[in-house]
Amino acid sequence: MVIDVPAIQAEAEEATRRLDQEAVARGRRSLEGEADAPSEQGPLQGVLGQLAELTELRRELDAGRIGPDEYQRRRREIAPTDEPG
């Protein structure tokens, strides 16, 4: 399995930009006294956390601090998939 870290980072950056825009819009609505809908930030934070963990894990592999087997084991713990081992 290949993890496309640049694509994941691009998605995370786009999500961050979108969240920033939503936060500005919420702030404007709040200043105008309008009620606001609940935030959907929770699931995104989980994805961003996984991205950070996977990025650090890849750095450890690239630096030789862990081997390929350990990398695969820990990667599956961070982001399990339905794909066969």
Sine and cosine of phi, psi and omega as CSV:
sin_phi,cos_phi,sin_psi,cos_psi,sin_omega,cos_omega
0.00,0.00,0.68,-0.73,0.02,-1.00
-0.93,-0.36,0.75,-0.66,0.05,-1.00
-0.98,-0.19,0.87,-0.50,-0.01,-1.00
-1.00,0.05,0.99,0.14,-0.08,-1.00
-0.87,0.49,-0.69,0.72,0.03,-1.00
-0.86,0.52,-0.63,0.78,0.02,-1.00
-0.92,0.38,-0.64,0.76,0.02,-1.00
-0.91,0.42,-0.66,0.75,0.02,-1.00
-0.90,0.43,-0.65,0.76,0.03,-1.00
-0.88,0.47,-0.67,0.74,0.05,-1.00
-0.89,0.46,-0.67,0.74,0.00,-1.00
-0.91,0.42,-0.65,0.76,0.03,-1.00
-0.90,0.43,-0.67,0.74,0.04,-1.00
-0.90,0.44,-0.67,0.75,0.03,-1.00
-0.89,0.45,-0.63,0.78,0.03,-1.00
-0.91,0.43,-0.68,0.73,0.05,-1.00
-0.87,0.50,-0.68,0.73,0.00,-1.00
-0.90,0.44,-0.69,0.73,0.03,-1.00
-0.89,0.46,-0.63,0.77,0.04,-1.00
-0.88,0.47,-0.70,0.72,0.02,-1.00
-0.90,0.45,-0.66,0.75,0.03,-1.00
-0.91,0.42,-0.62,0.79,0.01,-1.00
-0.90,0.43,-0.66,0.75,0.04,-1.00
-0.89,0.45,-0.69,0.72,0.01,-1.00
-0.89,0.45,-0.66,0.75,0.04,-1.00
-0.89,0.45,-0.65,0.76,0.02,-1.00
-0.88,0.47,-0.69,0.72,0.04,-1.00
-0.88,0.47,-0.71,0.71,0.01,-1.00
-0.89,0.46,-0.63,0.77,0.01,-1.00
-0.90,0.44,-0.68,0.73,0.02,-1.00
-0.90,0.44,-0.49,0.87,0.01,-1.00
-1.00,0.04,-0.01,1.00,0.06,-1.00
0.99,0.15,0.29,0.96,0.01,-1.00
-1.00,0.03,0.53,-0.85,0.07,-1.00
-0.94,0.33,0.43,-0.90,-0.03,-1.00
-0.85,-0.52,0.56,-0.83,0.05,-1.00
-0.97,0.26,0.38,-0.92,0.05,-1.00
-0.87,0.50,0.55,-0.84,0.01,-1.00
-0.96,0.26,0.53,-0.85,0.07,-1.00
-0.95,-0.30,0.47,0.88,-0.08,-1.00
-0.95,0.30,-0.44,0.90,-0.09,-1.00
-0.79,0.61,-0.84,0.55,-0.02,-1.00
-0.88,0.48,-0.58,0.81,0.00,-1.00
-0.90,0.43,-0.65,0.76,0.01,-1.00
-0.87,0.49,-0.59,0.81,0.05,-1.00
-0.89,0.45,-0.67,0.74,0.01,-1.00
-0.92,0.40,-0.68,0.73,0.01,-1.00
-0.90,0.43,-0.59,0.81,0.06,-1.00
-0.90,0.43,-0.67,0.74,0.05,-1.00
-0.89,0.46,-0.68,0.74,0.01,-1.00
-0.86,0.52,-0.71,0.70,0.00,-1.00
-0.89,0.46,-0.68,0.73,0.01,-1.00
-0.91,0.42,-0.68,0.73,0.00,-1.00
-0.91,0.40,-0.61,0.79,0.03,-1.00
-0.90,0.44,-0.71,0.70,0.03,-1.00
-0.91,0.43,-0.65,0.76,0.03,-1.00
-0.87,0.49,-0.68,0.74,0.01,-1.00
-0.90,0.43,-0.62,0.78,0.05,-1.00
-0.88,0.48,-0.65,0.76,0.03,-1.00
-0.89,0.46,-0.67,0.74,0.03,-1.00
-0.90,0.43,-0.75,0.66,-0.03,-1.00
-0.89,0.46,-0.52,0.85,0.00,-1.00
-0.99,0.13,-0.12,0.99,0.01,-1.00
0.99,0.12,0.19,0.98,0.01,-1.00
-0.97,0.23,-0.38,0.92,0.10,-1.00
-0.70,-0.71,0.38,-0.93,0.02,-1.00
-1.00,-0.06,0.13,-0.99,-0.03,-1.00
-0.86,0.50,-0.62,0.78,0.01,-1.00
-0.91,0.42,-0.70,0.71,0.03,-1.00
-0.90,0.43,-0.65,0.76,0.04,-1.00
-0.85,0.53,-0.77,0.64,-0.03,-1.00
-0.89,0.45,-0.65,0.76,0.00,-1.00
-0.89,0.46,-0.76,0.65,-0.04,-1.00
-0.94,0.35,-0.56,0.83,0.03,-1.00
-0.88,0.48,-0.68,0.74,0.02,-1.00
-0.91,0.41,-0.53,0.85,0.06,-1.00
-0.93,0.37,-0.63,0.78,-0.04,-1.00
-0.96,0.28,-0.73,0.68,-0.09,-1.00
-0.70,-0.71,0.98,0.19,0.00,-1.00
-0.89,0.46,0.53,-0.85,0.04,-1.00
-0.80,-0.60,0.18,-0.98,0.06,-1.00
-1.00,-0.01,-0.01,1.00,-0.03,-1.00
-0.96,0.28,0.57,-0.82,0.07,-1.00
-0.91,0.42,0.56,-0.83,-0.03,-1.00
-0.64,0.77,0.00,0.00,0.00,0.00
